[in-house]
C-alpha cells in the first residue's frame, strides 16, 4: 500500500485507541451516530494496517450489523481490531511496544509498568489521585534497589490503605527509599510516571484498576515531558508529607 499517513508507532496507538473507545455491541439494526462514526474510523485505520483479509472480514461484519445475529458480527469486528493491533505492534518501535494494555490482562499491565520502573537509575515519581497500597504491593519492588520512589496522590481521593502500607514499607526496606505526599484536594487529575526527571509516561487508569475492567494505555509523552515534569515537581514541592 502506498501513501500511508501514519508512522508505525502512530498506527499502533490509533488501533489501540479504537479498541479502548469501542462502543457496546448494537442491540438493533438502527445504528447510532456514535457507532457509525466509530465504524468509519475502524474502516479507515484498517486500510492503514494493509491486511486484505482483516479488512474484508471487518467490512462484511459491518454490513452484518443490520441483521439479527449482529452480536456475532460485532465480535468479528473486535477480533479484526485485535489482529490489527498485533500486526501494528510488530511494526512499531520496540520502545512503543506494549503501550496498549488490553482489558483484563493484569499480567501484561504489571509487565508494562515494571519495565518502566525497572529502567530508572536516579528517581521515580508516580502521580495517581486514587492511589492505594497496590502501588507498593504490586509495582514498587520493580524499581532497582536504592532508587528513591516518590508517590504523589490527592488529599481528597487517596485510599486509606496507602499510608499504613507506606509506613510498613519504610520499616522493612531500608534499601528502597520511599516518600509519600498529598496534594491539596482535587488538584490532581492525571495518572503519570516520571523516570529520572527525563521521561514522562501517562496512564489512562489508576494503577489499582489498570486493565481490570476496561482497556488501558500507557503513553510516553516525549514532546511534553519537560513541561509535565516541571508542573508535577512544583506540586510535589508544596504537597503535604505523609511518610
C-alpha positions in Angstrom: 0.0 0.0 0.0 1.2 3.5 -0.8 0.5 6.9 0.7 0.5 5.7 4.3 -0.3 8.7 6.5 0.6 7.2 9.9 4.0 6.2 11.1 4.2 2.7 12.7 4.0 3.9 16.2 1.1 6.3 15.4 -0.8 3.4 13.7 -0.2 1.1 16.7 -1.6 3.7 19.1 -4.5 4.5 16.8 -5.6 0.9 16.6 -5.3 0.6 20.4 -7.3 3.7 20.9 -10.2 2.3 18.7 -10.3 -0.8 20.9 -10.3 1.4 24.0 -13.3 3.5 22.9 -15.2 0.7 21.3 -19.0 1.1 21.9 -21.2 -1.6 23.2 -22.5 -4.2 20.7 -25.6 -2.9 19.0 -28.9 -4.4 20.0 -30.9 -3.3 17.0 -30.3 -2.7 13.3 -30.6 1.0 13.9 -27.0 2.1 14.3 -26.4 5.2 16.4 -24.4 8.1 15.0 -21.5 7.4 17.5 -21.4 3.8 16.4 -21.3 4.8 12.8 -18.6 7.3 13.4 -16.5 4.6 15.2 -17.1 2.1 12.4 -15.9 4.7 9.9 -12.7 5.2 11.9 -12.2 1.4 12.1 -12.5 1.1 8.3 -10.1 3.9 7.7 -7.5 2.6 10.1 -7.6 -0.9 8.8 -6.7 0.4 5.4 -3.5 1.7 7.0 -2.8 -1.7 8.5 -2.9 -3.0 5.0 -4.1 -6.6 5.6 -6.7 -7.5 3.0 -8.1 -10.5 4.9 -8.8 -8.5 8.0 -10.3 -5.6 6.0 -12.6 -7.8 4.1 -13.8 -9.7 7.1 -14.5 -6.5 9.1 -16.3 -4.8 6.2 -18.5 -7.8 5.8 -19.2 -7.8 9.5 -20.1 -4.1 9.5 -22.7 -4.9 6.9 -24.0 -7.7 9.0 -24.8 -5.4 11.9 -28.1 -4.8 10.3 -29.2 -8.4 10.8 -30.4 -10.3 13.9 -27.1 -12.0 14.7 -25.4 -8.6 14.9 -23.7 -9.6 18.2 -21.6 -12.2 16.3 -20.7 -9.7 13.6 -19.6 -7.1 16.2 -17.3 -9.7 17.8 -15.8 -10.3 14.3 -15.1 -6.5 14.1 -13.4 -6.6 17.5 -11.4 -9.6 16.6 -10.2 -7.9 13.5 -9.1 -4.9 15.5 -7.1 -7.1 17.9 -5.5 -8.8 15.0 -4.6 -5.4 13.5 -3.2 -4.3 16.9 -0.9 -7.3 16.9 0.3 -6.5 13.4 0.8 -2.8 14.1 2.7 -3.6 17.3 5.2 -5.8 15.5 6.0 -2.9 13.2 6.1 -0.2 15.9 9.4 0.7 17.6 10.4 -1.6 20.5 10.1 1.3 22.9 6.5 1.8 22.0 5.5 -1.9 22.0 3.3 -2.9 25.0 2.0 0.7 25.3 -1.6 -0.6 24.9 -2.8 -3.0 27.6 -5.9 -5.0 26.6 -8.8 -5.4 29.0 -8.4 -7.8 31.9 -4.8 -8.6 31.1 -3.4 -8.0 34.6 0.0 -9.6 34.0 0.6 -7.5 30.9 -0.3 -4.4 32.9 2.2 -5.4 35.6 4.9 -6.2 33.0 4.5 -2.8 31.2 4.7 -0.8 34.5 7.6 -3.0 35.8 9.5 -2.3 32.6 9.2 1.4 33.0 10.1 1.4 36.7 13.0 -1.0 36.2 14.6 1.4 33.8 15.1 4.0 36.5 18.6 5.0 37.7 18.0 8.0 39.9 14.4 8.6 40.9 10.8 7.7 40.1 7.7 9.9 40.8 4.3 8.3 40.5 1.2 10.5 40.4 -2.2 9.0 40.9 -5.1 10.8 42.6 -6.7 7.4 43.6 -3.6 5.7 44.9 -3.8 2.8 47.3 -1.5 0.2 48.8 -1.3 -1.7 45.5 1.2 0.7 44.1 3.6 -0.8 46.7 2.4 -4.4 46.9 2.2 -4.8 43.1 4.7 -2.4 41.5 7.2 -0.8 43.8 9.6 -3.8 44.0 10.2 -3.4 40.3 12.5 -0.5 41.0 16.2 -1.2 41.3 17.4 -1.0 44.9 18.4 2.4 46.2 16.4 4.2 43.6 14.1 6.6 45.5 10.4 6.2 44.9 8.1 9.2 45.4 4.3 8.8 45.5 2.1 11.8 44.9 -1.7 11.5 45.5 -4.7 13.6 46.2 -5.8 14.5 49.7 -9.5 14.1 48.8 -9.3 10.8 46.9 -6.3 8.8 48.2 -7.3 5.5 49.6 -6.8 4.8 53.4 -4.7 1.7 52.7 -1.8 3.7 51.3 -0.5 5.4 54.4 -0.1 2.3 56.7 1.4 0.3 53.8 3.9 3.1 53.2 4.9 3.1 56.9 5.4 -0.7 56.9 7.4 -0.4 53.6 9.8 2.1 55.1 10.2 0.0 58.2 11.1 -3.1 56.2 13.0 -1.9 53.2 15.9 0.3 54.1 17.5 -0.1 50.6 14.3 1.1 48.9 13.7 4.8 49.8 10.1 5.9 49.8 8.3 9.2 50.3 4.6 9.8 50.1 2.9 13.2 49.8 -0.6 14.5 49.5 -1.5 17.3 47.0 -4.3 19.7 48.0 -7.8 18.3 47.5 -9.0 17.9 43.8 -5.7 19.3 42.3 -4.6 16.1 40.7 -6.4 14.8 37.6 -3.8 12.7 35.7 -2.1 9.5 36.3 1.6 9.7 35.4 5.0 8.1 35.9 8.2 10.2 35.7 11.5 8.4 35.5 14.9 10.1 36.3 13.3 13.5 35.7 13.7 13.0 32.0 10.9 10.5 30.9 7.2 11.1 31.3 4.6 8.5 30.9 0.8 9.0 31.1 -1.5 6.2 32.2 -5.2 6.2 31.3 -6.3 4.5 34.5 -5.3 4.4 38.2 -2.7 1.7 38.9 -5.1 0.0 41.3 -7.6 -0.6 38.4 -5.2 -0.9 35.5 -6.7 -3.0 32.7 -9.1 -4.8 35.1 -12.4 -3.5 33.8 -11.7 -1.7 30.6 -8.7 -1.3 28.2 -5.8 0.9 29.3 -3.0 2.6 27.6 0.4 3.8 28.7 1.8 6.5 26.6 5.3 8.1 26.7 4.9 11.9 26.5 8.0 12.8 24.5 7.0 16.3 23.3 5.6 17.5 26.6 7.8 15.6 29.1 9.7 18.6 30.3 6.6 20.6 30.9 4.8 17.8 32.7 7.8 17.1 34.9 8.2 20.7 35.9 4.5 21.0 36.7 4.4 18.0 38.9 7.6 18.8 40.6 6.1 22.1 41.6 3.0 20.3 43.1 5.3 17.9 44.9 7.3 20.7 46.5 4.2 22.1 48.0 2.4 18.9 48.9 1.9 17.6 52.5 4.4 14.9 53.6 2.8 11.6 54.8 5.9 9.5 55.3 
